[in-house]
Structure formats: structure tokens, C-alpha cells
Amino acid sequence: MQAAMSHPFSRREFLAAGAAAAYAQGPKTPNVLFLMPDQLRAAALGCLGNTDVRTPNVDRLAAGSLVLPNTFANTPVCCPARANILTGKYAHRNGMVANDLRLREGEVGLAKLLREAGYRTGFVGKWHLDGGPRLPGFVPPGPRRQGFEFWAANECAHTHFDSQYFRDTPAPIPIRKFEAEVWADLGIEFLRGSRGDARPFFLAIQMGPPHDPYQAPPEFARLYDPAKLKMRPNWKGGAGVPGPSEIAQYYGMVTAVDEQVGRLLRALDDFGMADDTIVLFSSDHGDMLGSQGRRLKRKPWEESIRVPGIVRYPRRIKPRRANTIFTHVDFAPTLLGLCGVWAPDEMQGTDFSTLFTGGEIKPPDAAFFQIFGPYQGDGTENAWRGVRTERYMYARTESGPWVLYDLNDDPYEMKNLAADSGSKTLLEDMQRRLGLWMERLGDSWSYDWKALVEDNGRLYSHGTFYTVDEYLQWAKENHRE
């Protein structure tokens, strides 16, 4: 009788093999893991072309995924972006037209629909949809959690090394290390708990970094020498504009976040969940970081609107790159489609699940953008609307054209064609496209506001508001600016 060959296993391999065998007996309805660092522009990842930054874990994720370089934030600022993702609707329809409003409890969104379909839902990290004072940041169980069952989160802090989070009581739980590490710890706790739960899961982990303030953990900050970084060709220095030192810290935070992404992906492997889990990696918006001489977000330029778009689902999605235009409002209907859950007609985004899994649809040939008012804090002067095709980007204010770029000839958007007489036909075509988008979606300039409601914490310092008009009425009655 031939002796059996020995095959040594490491402890991790042994545990992963056991977990995989156990999980294989369960249902094959896909899990969903949505990873969303805050203010991570697409151009800050190695897999999307940055040769300075180190993102080995996200790069490995991308190597086994559908990578969508043309992924965009329809309203590139925190709260509206999060609401667009969750509801599959544009901001003028879900009501989140300004930062720090409260998302209406009656909105029908991704977590509610998956929970109703039998999913275990979990949220970890920065919520920023509850409105009102950001601190202490407790969101009680119930409708304000928008369908999430497991909860380990805060509203909004951006104190990356000294923060707190909450579970189901108002008792704060301190964070005394780089917050992304804590969010990964809590995400792994949720994944571990799902091993003994027959339900598929939807877990959203929304980390605060690399949002400013630009301060990375020292061991990651040391990886980047500001003097050796390559500035983008459209970077312009100036007062208050991030320069090489700030960008080095930003990259350090990106690499620190990348390490936590690696931990979460390894947990999926160890628990035998990887093959049956859809992983979507993206961000709420980008960061100008001095490009065009600008800072932060709310802008129509690529550094602000373009976000990572990486989708992995080993059982159904083949790794590849595609130039399909994919935007925040498409996330919910697409994930629902991949999970076999009906997306309500009120969702305005496109379900790309058929296209992503090898079928054919006719996807939108452009992305539509909305910013509804000014914000002096980051130099946003006016409300604007925009439309971007694979080749052209156009944005205008109510008073007229603002920017127009040919991205094939001018990928860094350094030649504005909006006032170029030779581009009149192109300008007219892009204006026509924009007008059709606004008409089809029911958008109009009447949704805009001109008061500086987002500056100096006006919308969240004094109370909770669902609309800008509600705040303005309160301010008038209480003799506030």
C-alpha cells in the first residue's frame, strides 16, 4: 500500500482551508464588502498610474478585479456623495444638496433593500449622513441608520489619532491610534461574526483618512521624501495650497490605509469568503492637492471628480480594465443587480451588473455632476453643473460656460476651451448634452443656494436640518447670519 504523501500546512492555510470548506456548504448568494476611504483621488493609487505612492494591497486587489478608470463622484463632496451612493439617486432627488444636512429617514437605499432581502448589514467608520452637531457623533439604532444593523461608527471627526466611535448606546468608545486600523479591526470583527450566520452580508467600511488634516502615522510618513515627489503638471503653488510636504503626508495616509485594506482582504481569504464576496473599492471624492492651484473638492477637475473604481467578484466578474463611465449613483443598482435584488424604479443610476459579468447593455456615454452652492472654505465660488464624456469635460454656472477640456489632447486640463472661438461647435454640443441631462433628471438651477451655509459650521453647529431652506428660515428667525 502506497503511503500518503505529506503536505505541510501553515496555521493560516489550515484555518483558511477549514473555513472555506465550511462556507462552501452555505448559500452562494454573494456577500458585499464596500471599502471607501475618504477623499482618495484615483490618481493616488499605483494601479491607476501613480509611480510615487505605495499601494501594494489595493494593487493586488485591482489585479484580480474589474478596474474602471472612469469612475466619478456626481457631487464631489462628503455628504452628498454618500447619499448618492446609498440611494442611487442624484442629490437634488435624495435631498442632500449640502454638506451636513440629514438624509431623510424615508429614503429607500442599498442597506435597507439588502436587509429586506435577508442580508446581515453592517456599517463601520465615518457616517456623515445624520446632520446636526458632528460631535460627539452618536447615531441611535433605528431609521437614522438607513438599514444598517451592526454599527460601529461616528458621524464625522477627522481627528485621525484621537477620536471615538459608538455602537448602540451613547457611550463613546475611544480611538487612540490611527483610526483606519480601528475600522479594520471592527470590520474583521463583523466578518468573523458572519461565519456563524447563515445570511449573506453587506458590510460598508468608510474610513476617514486620507482626508485632511494631512498627517500620516510616522512610520508611513517616512516612506515619502517631499523633495523626490513628482508634482502633477497642473500643480500650482500658492498660499493655502497643498505642496510637496502635504502631499507626502497624504501619500503616507494612503499607504497606511492600504495596509488595512490588506488586512481585510486577508480576513476574507482566511474565513473562506473571498470567492463569494463582491468587493467594491472607491471613495466619496478626490482632492485637488494643488492641481489648478486649488484645494480639496467640489471642483469640476479630474483630481476632484475622479475616484477609484475597483470591483472584484471571483465567481462572476473576469479581471480586466474597461473605460465604461461608472458613477456614484450607479453603485447601488449595480450591487443590487449582482446580488439578485430588485432595484426600485426611483433609483436614477444604471445597473451595470449584466455588463460587468460579461453581458451587454447600452451604458450612459457621459457622467453628470452637480454642486449646488458656494463654499469659501475650499475656494468654491458658485454652484455649477457638469457633464463628462470619455473625451470631453464641460462645466458651467447658471450665468454661463466655465470650463471645457479635450481630455485626449489635454489630460491635465491646462487649456480651457470654453472661450476659444475655434471650439464653438464643441461648446454648443456639450451645452446641449448638459441641458438634456438636467431635463431628464428633473434638475434645475432652482435647487441652488447662494448663502454661505456650509462655511463656519453653520449647517451643523446649531441643530439638525433636512434642507437648506429649513436652515435659512431658522437663521432668519434666530437672527443668525
C-alpha positions as CSV (number, residue, x, y, z in Angstrom):
1,M,0.0,0.0,0.0
2,Q,1.4,3.4,-1.0
3,A,2.0,5.8,1.8
4,A,0.1,9.0,1.6
5,M,2.2,12.0,0.7
6,S,2.6,14.5,3.5
7,H,1.6,18.1,2.8
8,P,2.6,20.6,5.5
9,F,0.2,23.5,6.1
10,S,0.8,26.7,7.8
11,R,-1.6,27.6,10.6
12,R,-3.2,30.3,8.3
13,E,-3.6,27.8,5.4
14,F,-5.1,25.2,7.7
15,L,-7.6,27.6,9.1
16,A,-8.4,29.1,5.7
17,A,-9.0,25.6,4.3
18,G,-11.3,24.7,7.1
19,A,-13.3,27.9,6.8
20,A,-13.5,27.6,3.1
21,A,-14.9,24.0,3.4
22,A,-17.5,25.2,6.0
23,Y,-18.5,28.2,4.0
24,A,-18.8,26.2,0.8
25,Q,-21.8,24.4,2.3
26,G,-23.7,27.7,2.8
27,P,-25.6,29.7,0.2
28,K,-23.9,31.2,-2.8
29,T,-25.8,34.5,-2.7
30,P,-22.9,37.0,-2.8
31,N,-21.7,39.0,0.1
32,V,-20.7,42.6,-0.4
33,L,-17.8,44.5,1.1
34,F,-17.7,48.2,0.3
35,L,-14.4,49.9,1.1
36,M,-14.4,53.7,1.0
37,P,-11.5,55.8,2.3
38,D,-12.4,59.4,2.4
39,Q,-11.1,62.0,-0.1
40,L,-8.9,59.4,-2.0
41,R,-8.4,60.6,-5.6
42,A,-7.9,58.0,-8.2
43,A,-4.6,59.4,-9.2
44,A,-3.2,58.4,-5.8
45,L,-3.0,54.7,-6.4
46,G,-0.3,52.7,-8.0
47,C,-2.7,50.6,-10.0
48,L,-4.1,53.8,-11.6
49,G,-0.8,55.1,-12.7
50,N,0.9,56.8,-9.7
51,T,4.6,55.8,-9.5
52,D,5.3,57.6,-6.3
53,V,2.7,56.2,-3.9
54,R,2.9,52.7,-2.5
55,T,-0.4,50.8,-2.5
56,P,0.6,47.1,-2.8
57,N,-2.7,45.7,-1.4
58,V,-5.0,47.8,-3.5
59,D,-2.8,47.0,-6.5
60,R,-3.2,43.3,-5.8
61,L,-6.9,43.7,-5.4
62,A,-7.0,45.5,-8.8
63,A,-5.0,42.7,-10.4
64,G,-7.9,40.3,-9.7
65,S,-10.7,42.8,-10.4
66,L,-12.6,44.8,-13.0
67,V,-10.9,48.2,-12.9
68,L,-12.9,51.2,-14.1
69,P,-10.6,54.2,-14.5
70,N,-13.6,56.3,-15.5
71,T,-15.3,56.2,-12.1
72,F,-16.7,59.6,-10.9
73,A,-18.4,61.3,-8.0
74,N,-21.5,63.0,-9.2
75,T,-21.5,65.5,-6.4
76,P,-17.8,65.6,-5.2
77,V,-18.3,66.4,-1.5
78,C,-18.7,64.2,1.5
79,C,-22.4,64.1,2.5
80,P,-24.0,64.4,-1.0
81,A,-21.6,61.7,-2.3
82,R,-22.5,59.3,0.5
83,A,-26.2,59.9,-0.1
84,N,-25.9,59.4,-3.8
85,I,-24.1,56.1,-3.3
86,L,-26.6,54.8,-0.7
87,T,-29.8,55.9,-2.5
88,G,-28.8,55.5,-6.2
89,K,-30.3,59.0,-6.7
90,Y,-28.8,62.3,-7.5
91,A,-28.6,64.9,-4.7
92,H,-31.5,67.0,-5.9
93,R,-33.7,63.9,-5.6
94,N,-32.4,62.5,-2.3
95,G,-32.3,66.0,-0.7
96,M,-28.6,66.0,0.2
97,V,-27.7,69.1,-1.7
98,A,-25.3,70.5,1.0
99,N,-22.8,69.1,3.5
100,D,-24.2,68.3,7.0
101,L,-27.9,68.0,6.2
102,R,-29.6,64.9,7.5
103,L,-30.6,62.2,4.9
104,R,-34.3,61.7,5.1
105,E,-35.2,58.6,7.1
106,G,-37.8,57.6,4.4
107,E,-35.2,57.2,1.7
108,V,-35.0,53.7,0.2
109,G,-31.4,52.7,-0.2
110,L,-28.9,49.9,-0.6
111,A,-28.7,48.8,3.0
112,K,-32.5,48.8,3.5
113,L,-33.1,46.8,0.4
114,L,-30.4,44.2,1.1
115,R,-31.6,43.8,4.7
116,E,-35.1,43.2,3.5
117,A,-33.7,40.6,1.1
118,G,-32.2,38.7,4.0
119,Y,-28.8,40.2,4.3
120,R,-26.9,40.9,7.5
121,T,-25.9,44.6,7.2
122,G,-23.1,46.4,8.9
123,F,-21.6,49.8,8.9
124,V,-18.1,50.8,10.2
125,G,-16.5,54.2,10.2
126,K,-17.5,57.7,9.2
127,W,-21.2,58.0,8.6
128,H,-21.7,61.7,7.9
129,L,-25.4,61.5,6.9
130,D,-27.1,62.3,10.2
131,G,-26.8,66.1,10.2
132,G,-26.6,68.3,13.3
133,P,-23.6,68.6,15.5
134,R,-20.7,66.3,14.3
135,L,-19.6,65.6,17.9
136,P,-20.0,63.5,19.8
137,G,-21.3,61.6,16.8
138,F,-23.8,59.0,18.2
139,V,-26.4,57.8,15.7
140,P,-29.1,55.8,17.6
141,P,-30.4,52.5,16.4
142,G,-33.4,52.9,14.2
143,P,-34.3,54.6,10.9
144,R,-31.5,57.2,11.0
145,R,-29.1,54.3,10.3
146,Q,-30.7,53.7,7.0
147,G,-31.0,49.9,7.2
148,F,-27.7,49.0,8.9
149,E,-27.9,46.5,11.7
150,F,-24.4,46.1,13.0
151,W,-23.0,49.5,13.9
152,A,-19.5,50.8,14.9
153,A,-19.3,54.4,13.7
154,N,-19.2,58.1,14.3
155,E,-20.7,61.0,12.4
156,C,-17.6,63.0,11.4
157,A,-14.4,63.8,13.3
158,H,-11.2,63.9,11.1
159,T,-9.0,63.7,14.2
160,H,-7.3,60.6,12.9
161,F,-5.3,59.7,16.0
162,D,-7.7,60.8,18.8
163,S,-11.3,60.0,18.1
164,Q,-14.2,57.9,19.2
165,Y,-17.0,55.7,17.9
166,F,-20.3,54.3,19.1
167,R,-22.2,51.1,19.0
168,D,-25.8,51.0,20.2
169,T,-25.6,53.3,23.2
170,P,-24.3,56.9,23.6
171,A,-21.2,55.7,25.5
172,P,-18.2,56.7,23.4
173,I,-15.5,54.1,22.7
174,P,-12.1,55.9,22.4
175,I,-9.8,55.6,19.4
176,R,-6.2,56.3,20.4
177,K,-4.3,55.1,17.3
178,F,-4.6,55.7,13.6
179,E,-8.3,55.4,13.0
180,A,-8.1,53.3,9.9
181,E,-6.6,50.5,11.9
182,V,-9.5,50.5,14.3
183,W,-12.0,50.5,11.5
184,A,-10.3,47.5,10.0
185,D,-10.3,45.8,13.4
186,L,-14.1,46.3,13.6
187,G,-14.6,45.2,10.1
188,I,-12.8,41.9,10.8
189,E,-15.0,41.5,13.9
190,F,-18.0,41.8,11.7
191,L,-16.6,39.3,9.1
192,R,-15.8,36.9,11.9
193,G,-19.3,37.1,13.2
194,S,-20.7,36.4,9.8
195,R,-19.0,33.0,9.7
196,G,-21.7,31.6,12.0
197,D,-24.6,33.4,10.3
198,A,-26.4,31.8,7.5
199,R,-27.3,35.1,5.9
200,P,-25.1,36.8,3.3
201,F,-23.7,40.1,4.4
202,F,-23.3,43.7,3.3
203,L,-20.5,45.5,5.1
204,A,-19.6,49.1,4.4
205,I,-16.3,50.4,5.9
206,Q,-15.9,54.1,5.4
207,M,-12.5,55.3,6.7
208,G,-11.7,58.9,7.5
209,P,-8.2,59.1,6.1
210,P,-6.7,60.3,3.8
211,H,-9.0,63.3,4.3
212,D,-7.1,66.3,5.6
213,P,-5.6,67.2,8.0
214,Y,-2.6,65.8,6.2
215,Q,-0.9,63.8,8.9
216,A,0.2,60.2,8.4
217,P,1.5,57.7,11.1
218,P,5.2,58.4,11.4
219,E,6.3,55.0,10.0
220,F,4.3,55.7,6.9
221,A,5.2,59.4,6.6
222,R,8.9,58.4,6.5
223,L,8.3,56.5,3.2
224,Y,7.9,59.7,1.3
225,D,10.5,62.4,0.8
226,P,8.7,65.6,-0.4
227,A,11.7,66.7,-2.4
228,K,11.5,63.5,-4.5
229,L,7.8,63.5,-5.3
230,K,6.7,64.3,-8.9
231,M,4.1,67.1,-8.9
232,R,1.4,66.7,-11.5
233,P,1.9,69.1,-14.5
234,N,-1.1,71.1,-13.5
235,W,0.1,71.7,-9.9
236,K,0.4,75.4,-8.9
237,G,1.8,76.5,-5.6
238,G,0.3,79.4,-3.6
239,A,-1.0,80.5,-0.2
240,G,-3.0,77.8,1.4
241,V,-2.4,75.3,-1.5
242,P,-1.0,71.9,-0.5
243,G,2.5,71.4,-1.7
244,P,5.1,68.5,-1.6
245,S,5.1,68.3,2.2
246,E,1.3,68.0,2.5
247,I,1.2,65.5,-0.5
248,A,3.9,63.4,1.2
249,Q,1.7,63.2,4.3
250,Y,-1.3,62.4,2.1
251,Y,0.6,59.6,0.4
252,G,1.6,58.3,3.8
253,M,-2.0,58.1,4.9
254,V,-2.9,56.4,1.6
255,T,-0.3,53.7,2.3
256,A,-1.4,53.3,5.9
257,V,-5.0,52.8,4.6
258,D,-3.7,50.3,2.0
259,E,-2.2,48.2,4.8
260,Q,-5.6,48.0,6.5
261,V,-7.2,47.1,3.2
262,G,-4.7,44.2,3.0
263,R,-5.8,43.0,6.5
264,L,-9.5,43.0,5.4
265,L,-8.8,41.1,2.2
266,R,-6.7,38.5,4.1
267,A,-9.6,38.1,6.5
268,L,-11.9,37.2,3.6
269,D,-9.3,34.6,2.5
270,D,-8.9,33.2,6.0
271,F,-12.6,32.9,6.5
272,G,-13.2,31.3,3.2
273,M,-15.4,34.1,1.9
274,A,-13.3,35.7,-0.9
275,D,-14.8,33.8,-3.9
276,D,-18.4,34.7,-2.9
277,T,-17.8,38.3,-1.8
278,I,-18.2,41.3,-4.1
279,V,-15.5,43.8,-3.1
280,L,-16.1,47.4,-4.3
281,F,-13.2,49.8,-3.5
282,S,-13.9,53.5,-4.2
283,S,-14.1,56.9,-2.5
284,D,-16.6,59.7,-2.0
285,H,-14.5,62.3,-3.9
286,G,-10.9,63.3,-4.7
287,D,-8.6,66.0,-3.5
288,M,-7.2,68.8,-5.7
289,L,-3.9,68.9,-3.7
290,G,-2.7,72.0,-5.5
291,S,-3.7,71.0,-9.1
292,Q,-5.0,74.1,-10.9
293,G,-3.8,76.0,-7.8
294,R,-6.9,74.6,-5.9
295,R,-7.5,72.7,-2.7
296,L,-9.9,70.0,-1.5
297,K,-13.1,69.1,-3.5
298,R,-16.3,70.4,-5.0
299,K,-14.5,71.2,-8.3
300,P,-15.1,70.0,-11.9
301,W,-11.5,69.0,-12.4
302,E,-10.3,65.3,-12.6
303,E,-8.5,65.4,-9.3
304,S,-11.8,66.2,-7.6
305,I,-14.3,64.2,-9.5
306,R,-12.4,61.0,-10.4
307,V,-12.4,58.3,-7.7
308,P,-11.1,54.7,-7.7
309,G,-13.5,52.1,-9.2
310,I,-12.4,48.5,-8.5
311,V,-14.9,45.7,-8.4
312,R,-13.9,42.1,-7.6
313,Y,-16.2,39.1,-7.6
314,P,-14.2,36.0,-8.5
315,R,-17.2,33.8,-9.3
316,R,-18.7,36.1,-11.9
317,I,-16.5,39.1,-12.9
318,K,-13.4,38.5,-15.0
319,P,-10.4,40.7,-14.2
320,R,-9.9,43.4,-16.8
321,R,-9.9,47.1,-17.4
322,A,-12.9,48.9,-19.0
323,N,-13.4,52.5,-19.9
324,T,-17.1,52.4,-19.1
325,I,-18.3,55.5,-17.3
326,F,-19.4,54.5,-13.8
327,T,-20.6,57.0,-11.2
328,H,-21.8,57.0,-7.6
329,V,-25.5,56.8,-8.5
330,D,-24.7,53.5,-10.3
331,F,-23.2,51.8,-7.3
332,A,-26.5,50.8,-5.6
333,P,-28.4,49.5,-8.6
334,T,-25.3,47.6,-9.8
335,L,-24.7,45.9,-6.4
336,L,-28.3,45.1,-6.1
337,G,-28.2,43.5,-9.6
338,L,-25.2,41.5,-8.7
339,C,-27.0,40.2,-5.6
340,G,-30.2,39.4,-7.5
341,V,-32.2,42.0,-5.6
342,W,-34.7,44.3,-7.4
343,A,-33.7,48.0,-7.6
344,P,-36.7,50.3,-7.3
345,D,-37.6,52.5,-10.3
346,E,-36.9,55.6,-8.3
347,M,-33.1,54.9,-8.4
348,Q,-31.7,57.0,-11.1
349,G,-28.4,55.2,-11.6
350,T,-27.7,52.4,-14.1
351,D,-27.4,48.7,-13.2
352,F,-24.1,47.6,-14.7
353,S,-24.3,44.0,-13.3
354,T,-25.0,42.5,-16.7
355,L,-22.1,44.4,-18.4
356,F,-19.7,43.6,-15.5
357,T,-20.5,39.9,-15.7
358,G,-19.9,39.6,-19.5
359,G,-23.3,40.6,-20.9
360,E,-24.3,43.6,-23.0
361,I,-26.2,46.7,-22.2
362,K,-26.1,50.2,-23.6
363,P,-24.5,52.2,-20.8
364,P,-24.6,56.0,-20.4
365,D,-22.0,57.7,-22.5
366,A,-21.4,60.5,-20.0
367,A,-21.3,61.4,-16.3
368,F,-23.4,64.2,-14.8
369,F,-22.2,66.4,-12.0
370,Q,-23.9,68.8,-9.5
371,I,-22.6,71.3,-7.0
372,F,-25.4,73.5,-5.5
373,G,-23.7,76.4,-3.8
374,P,-20.5,78.2,-2.7
375,Y,-18.0,77.2,0.0
376,Q,-15.4,79.8,0.8
377,G,-13.5,77.1,2.9
378,D,-12.2,75.4,-0.2
379,G,-12.5,78.2,-2.8
380,T,-15.7,77.1,-4.4
381,E,-17.3,80.3,-5.7
382,N,-20.5,79.2,-7.3
383,A,-22.9,76.4,-7.9
384,W,-22.2,74.5,-11.1
385,R,-23.3,71.6,-13.3
386,G,-21.1,69.5,-15.5
387,V,-21.1,66.6,-18.0
388,R,-18.1,64.4,-18.9
389,T,-17.8,62.1,-21.8
390,E,-14.9,59.7,-22.4
391,R,-13.1,62.6,-24.2
392,Y,-14.6,65.9,-23.1
393,M,-15.3,67.7,-19.8
394,Y,-17.7,70.7,-19.6
395,A,-19.0,72.6,-16.6
396,R,-21.0,75.8,-16.4
397,T,-22.6,78.0,-13.8
398,E,-26.0,79.4,-14.1
399,S,-24.6,82.6,-15.7
400,G,-22.7,80.8,-18.4
401,P,-19.8,78.4,-19.5
402,W,-17.0,77.9,-17.1
403,V,-14.6,75.1,-18.3
404,L,-14.3,72.9,-21.4
405,Y,-11.4,70.5,-21.9
406,D,-10.4,68.0,-24.6
407,L,-9.0,65.2,-22.3
408,N,-7.4,63.3,-25.2
409,D,-5.2,66.3,-26.1
410,D,-5.1,67.8,-22.7
411,P,-5.3,65.2,-19.9
412,Y,-4.2,67.6,-17.2
413,E,-6.8,70.2,-18.2
414,M,-4.4,73.0,-18.7
415,K,-6.1,74.6,-21.8
416,N,-9.7,75.8,-21.1
417,L,-11.6,75.9,-24.4
418,A,-14.7,77.5,-23.0
419,A,-13.8,80.9,-24.5
420,D,-12.0,79.5,-27.6
421,S,-13.7,80.7,-30.8
422,G,-12.5,77.5,-32.6
423,S,-14.3,75.3,-30.1
424,K,-17.7,77.0,-30.5
425,T,-19.3,73.9,-32.1
426,L,-17.9,71.6,-29.4
427,L,-19.1,74.0,-26.7
428,E,-22.6,74.1,-28.1
429,D,-22.7,70.3,-28.3
430,M,-21.6,69.9,-24.7
431,Q,-24.1,72.5,-23.5
432,R,-26.8,70.6,-25.4
433,R,-25.8,67.4,-23.6
434,L,-25.8,69.1,-20.3
435,G,-29.2,70.6,-20.9
436,L,-30.6,67.1,-21.8
437,W,-29.2,65.6,-18.6
438,M,-30.7,68.3,-16.5
439,E,-34.1,67.9,-18.2
440,R,-34.1,64.1,-18.0
441,L,-33.2,64.1,-14.3
442,G,-35.5,66.9,-13.3
443,D,-32.6,69.1,-12.2
444,S,-32.7,72.9,-12.4
445,W,-30.8,75.9,-11.1
446,S,-33.7,76.5,-8.7
447,Y,-32.1,73.8,-6.4
448,D,-29.1,76.1,-5.8
449,W,-28.4,78.3,-2.9
450,K,-26.1,81.3,-2.6
451,A,-25.8,82.0,1.1
452,L,-22.6,80.7,2.7
453,V,-24.5,78.0,4.6
454,E,-21.6,75.5,4.6
455,D,-19.0,77.8,5.9
456,N,-18.0,78.1,9.6
457,G,-20.1,75.1,10.5
458,R,-23.4,76.9,10.1
459,L,-25.4,73.9,9.0
460,Y,-24.3,71.7,11.8
461,S,-23.4,73.9,14.8
462,H,-26.9,74.8,16.0
463,G,-29.3,72.0,15.1
464,T,-30.3,69.4,12.6
465,F,-31.8,70.4,9.2
466,Y,-33.1,68.4,6.3
467,T,-33.0,71.2,3.8
468,V,-31.1,74.5,3.2
469,D,-34.4,76.4,3.2
470,E,-35.2,75.0,6.6
471,Y,-31.8,76.2,7.9
472,L,-32.3,79.7,6.3
473,Q,-35.7,80.0,7.9
474,W,-34.2,79.1,11.3
475,A,-31.4,81.5,10.8
476,K,-33.8,84.3,10.0
477,E,-36.0,83.7,13.0
478,N,-32.9,83.4,15.3
479,H,-31.1,86.4,13.8
480,R,-28.1,84.4,12.6
481,E,-26.0,85.2,9.6
